[in-house]
């Protein structure tokens, strides 16, 4: 029970950074490769 809040905070920390990295990669891909932006997100992952 003691480690539960710490693990949850780490989980949100890693999830936030993963979303931020994916968003920055998506922006770079859409800027450098515009034809990737026309694809649905399901085909990219």
C-alpha positions as CSV (number, residue, x, y, z in Angstrom):
1,X,0.0,0.0,0.0
2,X,2.9,2.3,0.6
3,X,4.3,1.9,-2.9
4,X,0.9,2.3,-4.6
5,X,0.9,6.2,-4.9
6,X,4.5,6.2,-6.0
7,X,3.8,3.7,-8.7
8,X,0.8,5.6,-9.9
9,X,2.7,8.8,-10.0
10,X,5.5,7.2,-12.0
11,X,2.9,5.6,-14.3
12,X,1.4,9.0,-15.0
13,X,4.9,10.5,-15.4
14,X,5.9,8.0,-18.0
15,X,2.5,8.2,-19.8
16,X,2.8,12.0,-20.0
17,X,6.3,11.8,-21.4
18,X,5.3,9.1,-23.9
19,X,2.3,11.2,-25.1
20,X,4.6,14.3,-25.4
21,X,7.2,12.4,-27.4
22,X,4.6,10.9,-29.6
23,X,3.0,14.3,-30.2
24,X,6.4,15.9,-31.0
25,X,7.2,13.0,-33.4
26,X,3.8,13.3,-35.0
27,X,4.5,17.1,-35.5
28,X,7.9,16.4,-37.0
29,X,6.6,13.7,-39.3
30,X,3.7,15.9,-40.5
31,X,6.1,18.7,-41.1
32,X,8.9,16.7,-42.9
33,X,6.6,14.1,-44.5
34,X,3.2,15.7,-45.3
35,X,1.9,12.5,-46.9
36,X,2.0,10.8,-43.4
37,X,-0.5,13.3,-42.1
38,X,-3.1,12.0,-44.6
39,X,-2.9,8.5,-43.2
40,X,-5.2,7.4,-40.4
41,X,-3.5,7.1,-37.0
42,X,-4.3,3.4,-36.8
43,X,-2.1,2.7,-39.8
44,X,0.9,4.5,-38.3
45,X,1.0,2.3,-35.1
